[in-house]
Amino acid sequence: MTSPMPPPPGPPTLDERSHPVLDVLPYGMLAFCVLLTFSFSEPGLHARLAGLILSAASAAWIGWMYTLHPAWRSRPRMMVLFITVLIVLGALLILDNTVFGIYTFTIYFFVLRYLMWPWRLVGAAAVGVLAATSQAYGVNKDTFGGAAIYLVIVAVNVTIALAYTWSRWTTTLLDDRRRNALEELSTANRKLEATLAENAGLQQQLLTQAREAGVTDERQRMAREIHDTLAQGLTGIITQLQAAEQAADDPDDPAGWRRHFDAATGLARESLSEARRSVEALRPESLETARLSDALGDVAGRWSALHGIPVQVTTTGTARPMPPEAEFALLRTAQEALANVAKHAGATRVGVTLSYMEHDVALDVRDDGRGFDLGKLCAQAAGGNGKAGSHRTSQSRNHGLVGLSVGDGLRHTHDGGFGLVAMRQRIESLAGTLQVESEPGTGTGISACLPLAAPAEARS
């Protein structure tokens, strides 16, 4: 017979539950065996009295250790003592009368239920020996053949007892593993449900934040669009109407007021069209029908005709495909830069240069106007904004983006508003840079640079 594989470590705890059969079976089997001994003529009276005394002692031992003290069933040492004494009393009963071999199988139930591993195997083997002794009562053990037969009977009983014990042990381990797996699965399911609920809450929170961010972005977009279209258009209309009013009083130019009035009417129609497109989040009409360089030429030509200042538009490098939002940002930057020239520069000519480089595209708008002192303007912005403005100025210089702090200064000193701030927001949102260069008497230059790739691709 091959030796069984050793069981995994960590034997299970004792079964503390009460079993109805074990509460009554041992007493019933002892009483039944005593009745059998008194039913036969043999053994003699002394053997019957000894069997009765040993049966009473066994019943008392079971009653005291098992029935009256159920808490002791969870104590391994007490159960070892209890079953050891039961086996000894069972052996004495069998030696007194082999009929008590019927009773000994009840001890096997206690062994299976209350002995820890591997003592359970020892108890099972002992019960097997008791059962074999009872079964071989008629064999003459004094002869070699009888002793051999007895040993064979013992081996068969012990093997059966050990095999069944091992089978019960492995079945119990498998049951425990299944139960633990089910408990772990149940715990994992509860954690998963909690995680899903938490993720649902986080997803709702992210959706709310994304919605709020979208609302904020849309508000900023609308503000930029209104500034770049309606505000500039209304400013031009006011300028042309004021000029028409002055021309109406000039007898030397009787048709002058009509020219200014027609220009104001054209600006009103153009501003209305751009306002509708801005609300619908569409590209400017000039970009829908032409490339960026042509759209810049169209915008510069209309601005030059309106303000009477010559504009030279130059394109360098090989034109390359650009993301629509990049073209839109550069076109709006050019429009805002030209609007600032008309309002503040007092220039006589303007140059607009679109440069396609290997990885970037740059837009430069330069005029020969009066210019301004960058350092003084930044200092004024810092003084008006306190420490926060000073911090932004130093941050901008450290990064070489002078236009960031200058934009704040212009915002507070010139258009009260939104000019370079809108430029900066547009360009920075596309991973670009905006710089301003100016000195008193030498004009002003605004330079915007954007990557040719989309912002997400540029960052990767």
RORORO-226207 format. One record per residue (C-alpha): residue number from 1; residue in three letters; x, z, y. Coordinates in steps of 0.001 Angstrom, whole numbers, padded with zeros to 6 digits. Layout:
BEGIN
 num residu       u       w       v
 NUM    ALA       X       Z       Y
...
# end
This chain:
BEGIN
 num residu       u       w       v
   1    MET  000000  000000  000000
   2    THR  001427 -001023  003373
   3    SER  001768  001697  005958
   4    PRO -000717  001427  008831
   5    MET  000479  000589  012325
   6    PRO  000970  003622  014552
   7    PRO -001846  004189  017001
   8    PRO -001339  003820  020742
   9    PRO -000284  006919  022649
  10    GLY -002771  009173  024321
  11    PRO -005213  010476  021671
  12    PRO -008785  010903  022801
  13    THR -010132  014315  023665
  14    LEU -012210  016308  021227
  15    ASP -015887  015513  020985
  16    GLU -017612  018520  022507
  17    ARG -021150  017374  021761
  18    SER -023169  019210  019166
  19    HIS -024150  017261  016043
  20    PRO -027437  018270  014374
  21    VAL -026194  017437  010875
  22    LEU -023103  019654  011134
  23    ASP -025254  022492  012468
  24    VAL -027131  022808  009148
  25    LEU -025365  020673  006489
  26    PRO -022526  023098  005540
  27    TYR -024946  025998  005005
  28    GLY -027280  023825  002962
  29    MET -024465  022487  000761
  30    LEU -023073  025975  000146
  31    ALA -026536  027243 -000870
  32    PHE -027070  024214 -003114
  33    CYS -023728  024722 -004895
  34    VAL -024427  028456 -005396
  35    LEU -027774  027608 -006964
  36    LEU -026040  025121 -009276
  37    THR -023540  027750 -010425
  38    PHE -026397  030069 -011374
  39    SER -028166  027250 -013195
  40    PHE -025426  026802 -015806
  41    SER -024357  029224 -018500
  42    GLU -020746  028752 -017497
  43    PRO -018766  030126 -015814
  44    GLY -019236  033784 -016379
  45    LEU -020717  036457 -014173
  46    HIS -017453  037286 -012440
  47    ALA -016910  033639 -011529
  48    ARG -020441  033446 -010135
  49    LEU -019920  036577 -008055
  50    ALA -016574  035223 -006775
  51    GLY -018248  031916 -005870
  52    LEU -021042  033776 -004095
  53    ILE -018558  035889 -002120
  54    LEU -016415  032875 -001182
  55    SER -019552  030934 -000192
  56    ALA -020715  033799  001990
  57    ALA -017258  034016  003578
  58    SER -017285  030254  004272
  59    ALA -020765  030433  005768
  60    ALA -019755  033403  007922
  61    TRP -016591  031616  009068
  62    ILE -018557  028492  010028
  63    GLY -021194  030583  011768
  64    TRP -018623  032558  013799
  65    MET -016168  029785  014676
  66    TYR -018575  026854  015058
  67    THR -022203  027852  015453
  68    LEU -021904  030993  017592
  69    HIS -019017  029767  019764
  70    PRO -019659  026126  020638
  71    ALA -017163  026311  023534
  72    TRP -014326  026664  020993
  73    ARG -015001  023116  019791
  74    SER -013128  021780  022832
  75    ARG -010029  023860  022056
  76    PRO -007702  021982  019637
  77    ARG -005872  025048  018359
  78    MET -009088  026896  017538
  79    MET -010335  023840  015641
  80    VAL -007072  023585  013687
  81    LEU -007433  027237  012672
  82    PHE -011114  026773  011850
  83    ILE -010602  023720  009608
  84    THR -007461  025130  007951
  85    VAL -009347  028242  006834
  86    LEU -012268  026062  005704
  87    ILE -009897  023988  003529
  88    VAL -008327  027128  002022
  89    LEU -011760  028618  001249
  90    GLY -012855  025234 -000172
  91    ALA -009794  025173 -002451
  92    LEU -010605  028701 -003704
  93    LEU -014208  027672 -004317
  94    ILE -013145  024632 -006360
  95    LEU -010674  026696 -008362
  96    ASP -013514  029122 -009058
  97    ASN -016013  026415 -009909
  98    THR -015548  022648 -009590
  99    VAL -019238  022311 -008610
 100    PHE -018184  023278 -005082
 101    GLY -016405  019909 -004838
 102    ILE -019809  018629 -003647
 103    TYR -019492  020934 -000639
 104    THR -015977  019876  000302
 105    PHE -017006  016500  001773
 106    THR -018741  018398  004628
 107    ILE -015292  019676  005658
 108    TYR -014285  016030  006043
 109    PHE -016888  015643  008811
 110    PHE -015281  018507  010747
 111    VAL -011869  016883  010254
 112    LEU -013042  013530  011645
 113    ARG -014791  015097  014582
 114    TYR -012604  017957  015761
 115    LEU -008980  017416  014717
 116    MET -006598  015702  017111
 117    TRP -004435  012773  016055
 118    PRO -002295  012767  013848
 119    TRP -003489  016102  012409
 120    ARG -006652  014284  011483
 121    LEU -004697  012412  008786
 122    VAL -003347  015690  007387
 123    GLY -006830  017179  007221
 124    ALA -008228  014021  005594
 125    ALA -005472  014070  002950
 126    ALA -006157  017760  002208
 127    VAL -009880  017069  001763
 128    GLY -008957  014145 -000504
 129    VAL -006875  016477 -002671
 130    LEU -009805  018923 -002901
 131    ALA -012190  016164 -003902
 132    ALA -009726  014791 -006495
 133    THR -009228  018269 -007984
 134    SER -012982  018673 -008309
 135    GLN -013346  015263 -009950
 136    ALA -010479  015892 -012430
 137    TYR -011785  019244 -013656
 138    GLY -012085  017944 -017264
 139    VAL -008581  016450 -017399
 140    ASN -005934  018398 -019288
 141    LYS -003220  018655 -016683
 142    ASP -000779  020320 -019061
 143    THR  000029  016996 -020723
 144    PHE  001968  014122 -019180
 145    GLY -000950  011723 -019478
 146    GLY -003376  014218 -017984
 147    ALA -001034  014950 -015092
 148    ALA -000646  011196 -014470
 149    ILE -004418  010714 -014498
 150    TYR -004816  013617 -012082
 151    LEU -002223  012140 -009720
 152    VAL -003954  008761 -009843
 153    ILE -007271  010387 -008956
 154    VAL -005605  012276 -006107
 155    ALA -003952  009073 -004831
 156    VAL -007263  007188 -004884
 157    ASN -009139  009932 -003045
 158    VAL -006404  010492 -000483
 159    THR -006072  006729  000119
 160    ILE -009812  006350  000647
 161    ALA -009888  009343  002996
 162    LEU -006900  008103  005011
 163    ALA -008223  004537  005171
 164    TYR -011603  005649  006440
 165    THR -009969  008042  008905
 166    TRP -007753  005257  010203
 167    SER -010722  002903  010475
 168    ARG -012697  005462  012460
 169    TRP -009663  006073  014676
 170    THR -009171  002395  015541
 171    THR -012915  001947  016075
 172    THR -012927  004906  018458
 173    LEU -009969  003486  020374
 174    LEU -011680  000110  020692
 175    ASP -014880  001789  021856
 176    ASP -012926  003801  024415
 177    ARG -011177  000675  025633
 178    ARG -014462 -001181  025942
 179    ARG -015999  001744  027782
 180    ASN -013006  002003  030113
 181    ALA -013078 -001753  030683
 182    LEU -016766 -001585  031525
 183    GLU -016166  001333  033887
 184    GLU -013287 -000518  035555
 185    LEU -015417 -003641  035806
 186    SER -018248 -001637  037297
 187    THR -015856 -000032  039775
 188    ALA -014389 -003433  040632
 189    ASN -017899 -004818  041150
 190    ARG -018771 -001956  043473
 191    LYS -015551 -002489  045421
 192    LEU -016238 -006223  045523
 193    GLU -019728 -005614  046846
 194    ALA -018323 -003269  049482
 195    THR -015647 -005821  050375
 196    LEU -018233 -008596  050607
 197    ALA -020382 -006445  052850
 198    GLU -017354 -005643  055000
 199    ASN -016363 -009306  055105
 200    ALA -019893 -010235  056101
 201    GLY -019668 -007769  058973
 202    LEU -016264 -009114  059990
 203    GLN -017527 -012671  059748
 204    GLN -020466 -011802  061964
 205    GLN -018075 -010142  064402
 206    LEU -015807 -013192  064382
 207    LEU -018778 -015474  064927
 208    THR -019852 -013343  067861
 209    GLN -016345 -013389  069328
 210    ALA -016064 -017145  068754
 211    ARG -019424 -017654  070431
 212    GLU -018347 -015540  073395
 213    ALA -015017 -017372  073578
 214    GLY -016851 -020685  073441
 215    VAL -019136 -019595  076256
 216    THR -016118 -018537  078328
 217    ASP -014294 -021793  077640
 218    GLU -017370 -023789  078520
 219    ARG -017761 -021880  081770
 220    GLN -014131 -022549  082654
 221    ARG -014551 -026216  081724
 222    MET -017628 -026530  083889
 223    ALA -015850 -024767  086755
 224    ARG -012925 -027184  086516
 225    GLU -015228 -030167  086235
 226    ILE -017303 -029087  089207
 227    HIS -014169 -028534  091251
 228    ASP -012595 -031831  090226
 229    THR -015736 -033892  090744
 230    LEU -018463 -032342  092868
 231    ALA -016247 -030209  095097
 232    GLN -013805 -033003  095828
 233    GLY -016621 -035505  096250
 234    LEU -018519 -033251  098642
 235    THR -015340 -032606  100606
 236    GLY -014809 -036348  100929
 237    ILE -018437 -036902  101924
 238    ILE -018174 -034238  104632
 239    THR -014963 -035791  105890
 240    GLN -016487 -039279  106047
 241    LEU -019663 -038076  107724
 242    GLN -017649 -036229  110352
 243    ALA -015623 -039393  110919
 244    ALA -018847 -041433  111152
 245    GLU -020187 -038984  113718
 246    GLN -017053 -039370  115805
 247    ALA -017104 -043172  115391
 248    ALA -020709 -043338  116612
 249    ASP -019557 -041982  119970
 250    ASP -016738 -044540  120231
 251    PRO -017930 -047656  122105
 252    ASP -014767 -049546  121123
 253    ASP -015620 -049435  117405
 254    PRO -019385 -049945  117060
 255    ALA -019154 -050671  113314
 256    GLY -016898 -047709  112540
 257    TRP -019692 -045333  111779
 258    ARG -021117 -047780  109218
 259    ARG -017771 -047950  107387
 260    HIS -017521 -044181  107122
 261    PHE -021188 -043912  106168
 262    ASP -020763 -046463  103355
 263    ALA -017681 -044570  102121
 264    ALA -019680 -041308  102048
 265    THR -022495 -043033  100162
 266    GLY -020034 -044376  097572
 267    LEU -018490 -040954  097150
 268    ALA -021939 -039427  096615
 269    ARG -022793 -041954  093900
 270    GLU -019403 -041452  092197
 271    SER -019719 -037657  092349
 272    LEU -023208 -037835  090843
 273    SER -021950 -039994  087966
 274    GLU -018988 -037677  087305
 275    ALA -021263 -034621  087441
 276    ARG -023485 -036086  084751
 277    ARG -020481 -036882  082577
 278    SER -019021 -033402  083053
 279    VAL -022270 -031784  081985
 280    GLU -022318 -033974  078881
 281    ALA -018602 -033151  078212
 282    LEU -017684 -036836  078192
 283    ARG -014430 -038446  079259
 284    PRO -014217 -039902  082776
 285    GLU -015561 -043420  083031
 286    SER -012124 -044755  083963
 287    LEU -010677 -043474  080668
 288    GLU -013544 -044901  078654
 289    THR -012761 -048435  079814
 290    ALA -008971 -048383  080372
 291    ARG -005662 -046800  079356
 292    LEU -004312 -043757  081171
 293    SER -001914 -045770  083333
 294    ASP -004705 -048119  084414
 295    ALA -007054 -045175  085016
 296    LEU -004390 -043550  087237
 297    GLY -004023 -046789  089153
 298    ASP -007791 -046969  089654
 299    VAL -008015 -043344  090837
 300    ALA -005004 -043778  093172
 301    GLY -006381 -047032  094566
 302    ARG -009758 -045511  095429
 303    TRP -008085 -042442  096935
 304    SER -005745 -044620  099008
 305    ALA -008631 -046731  100294
 306    LEU -010580 -043592  101203
 307    HIS -007794 -041758  103048
 308    GLY -005694 -044681  104274
 309    ILE -002501 -043382  102650
 310    PRO -000530 -045809  100451
 311    VAL  000001 -044701  096834
 312    GLN  002546 -046242  094467
 313    VAL  001749 -045813  090753
 314    THR  004646 -046299  088334
 315    THR  004705 -046157  084526
 316    THR  007996 -045723  082657
 317    GLY  008707 -045841  078955
 318    THR  006602 -047311  076192
 319    ALA  002961 -046291  076315
 320    ARG  001968 -044348  073199
 321    PRO -001321 -043067  071829
 322    MET -002247 -039643  073165
 323    PRO -004975 -037166  072293
 324    PRO -008040 -037808  074480
 325    GLU -007898 -034278  075889
 326    ALA -004289 -034856  077028
 327    GLU -005216 -038050  078870
 328    PHE -008164 -036267  080436
 329    ALA -005992 -033330  081596
 330    LEU -003349 -035603  083165
 331    LEU -005979 -037683  084957
 332    ARG -007656 -034590  086379
 333    THR -004244 -033212  087395
 334    ALA -003522 -036416  089311
 335    GLN -006921 -036242  091031
 336    GLU -006360 -032598  092054
 337    ALA -002821 -033289  093269
 338    LEU -004045 -036197  095417
 339    ALA -006888 -034021  096759
 340    ASN -004321 -031365  097791
 341    VAL -002228 -034029  099513
 342    ALA -005257 -035171  101513
 343    LYS -006171 -031630  102524
 344    HIS -002806 -030013  103206
 345    ALA  000207 -032347  103157
 346    GLY -000212 -034665  106146
 347    ALA  001742 -037263  104133
 348    THR  002294 -040940  104948
 349    ARG  002903 -042085  101378
 350    VAL  002499 -040767  097848
 351    GLY  004151 -041671  094554
 352    VAL  002508 -041180  091145
 353    THR  004773 -041605  088102
 354    LEU  003658 -041559  084468
 355    SER  006637 -041204  082105
 356    TYR  006418 -041697  078327
 357    MET  009303 -039943  076567
 358    GLU  010151 -039463  072892
 359    HIS  007996 -036398  072308
 360    ASP  006349 -035764  075682
 361    VAL  004550 -037500  078505
 362    ALA  005071 -036380  082115
 363    LEU  003036 -036924  085273
 364    ASP  004721 -036532  088682
 365    VAL  002851 -036643  091994
 366    ARG  005168 -036519  095052
 367    ASP  004438 -036865  098753
 368    ASP  006492 -036953  101953
 369    GLY  004297 -034434  103747
 370    ARG  005119 -031229  105559
 371    GLY  005820 -029197  102390
 372    PHE  006031 -025409  102330
 373    ASP  008383 -022542  101517
 374    LEU  007997 -021628  097842
 375    GLY  009756 -018284  098156
 376    LYS  007683 -017217  101132
 377    LEU  004476 -018315  099463
 378    CYS  005319 -016402  096264
 379    ALA  006147 -013315  098321
 380    GLN  002779 -013574  100069
 381    ALA  001031 -013917  096721
 382    ALA  002930 -010894  095363
 383    GLY  002049 -008847  098437
 384    GLY -001601 -009774  098147
 385    ASN -001801 -009091  094416
 386    GLY  000371 -005965  094251
 387    LYS  002599 -005262  091288
 388    ALA  000683 -007584  089045
 389    GLY  001478 -010576  091238
 390    SER  005153 -009626  091360
 391    HIS  005219 -009390  087609
 392    ARG  003682 -012835  087213
 393    THR  006211 -014310  089631
 394    SER  009186 -012927  087725
 395    GLN  007638 -014060  084464
 396    SER  007184 -017572  085800
 397    ARG  010735 -017828  087062
 398    ASN  012138 -016531  083817
 399    HIS  010406 -019366  082047
 400    GLY  011199 -022008  084656
 401    LEU  007506 -022555  085440
 402    VAL  007574 -021978  089151
 403    GLY  004195 -023613  089478
 404    LEU  002445 -020704  087762
 405    SER  003136 -018188  090495
 406    VAL  002935 -020826  093211
 407    GLY -000483 -021729  091917
 408    ASP -001569 -018142  092556
 409    GLY -000163 -018350  096061
 410    LEU -001898 -021622  096871
 411    ARG -005069 -020232  095470
 412    HIS -005033 -017471  098068
 413    THR -003697 -019462  101015
 414    HIS -005178 -022962  100914
 415    ASP -008294 -023917  098958
 416    GLY -009471 -020344  098363
 417    GLY -010176 -021364  095014
 418    PHE -009357 -023312  092138
 419    GLY -006852 -026114  092825
 420    LEU -003591 -025424  091026
 421    VAL -005257 -022762  088889
 422    ALA -007430 -025460  087280
 423    MET -004348 -027645  086774
 424    ARG -002467 -024788  085188
 425    GLN -005327 -023875  082829
 426    ARG -005747 -027448  081671
 427    ILE -002058 -028087  081072
 428    GLU -001338 -024721  079413
 429    SER -004341 -025071  077091
 430    LEU -002609 -028141  075629
 431    ALA  000802 -026430  075194
 432    GLY  002152 -028092  078333
 433    THR  003972 -026940  081485
 434    LEU  003184 -027270  085185
 435    GLN  005860 -027051  087906
 436    VAL  005727 -027253  091696
 437    GLU  008696 -028185  093906
 438    SER  008509 -028037  097695
 439    GLU  010523 -027267  100820
 440    PRO  009418 -027324  104445
 441    GLY  009704 -030831  105857
 442    THR  010637 -032528  102558
 443    GLY  007258 -032905  100911
 444    THR  005841 -031523  097653
 445    GLY  006148 -032525  094025
 446    ILE  003866 -031508  091188
 447    SER  005043 -032194  087635
 448    ALA  002899 -031798  084519
 449    CYS  004365 -032292  081026
 450    LEU  002403 -032465  077772
 451    PRO  003476 -033071  074155
 452    LEU  002398 -036411  072712
 453    ALA  001086 -034665  069569
 454    ALA -002037 -032535  069566
 455    PRO -001448 -028848  070492
 456    ALA -001877 -027595  066924
 457    GLU  000573 -030190  065614
 458    ALA  003025 -029457  068411
 459    ARG  003077 -025776  067562
 460    SER  003675 -026468  063860
# end
